[in-house]
Amino acid sequence: MIIRLKIVGCLDIVVEDQDYMEVLRGFIDILTSCPGEARVFIHELTRGEKELVDNKLLFSSRLEDILNHMLQQRDQP
């Protein structure tokens, strides 16, 4: 699957065959410098004839909520 991970005003990347939470963990230094109220959008993309096409919105949230979720997962045994 090809996904676009966009954090408004902070980060906009496209990755293929990767879990978006793993991608977020890889950019943790950048994420912690972004405003917590920034919106996060994760879209599924498909290959068009000449470009990638937005297929559907998979997920939308505030960055602060995602960071809190990541911290909770890290703290679980």
Secondary structure, 3 states (H helix, E strand, C coil): CEEEEEECCCEEEEEECCCHHHHHHHCHHHHCCCCCCCEEEEEEEEECCCCEEEEEEEEEEEHHHHHHHHHHHHHCC
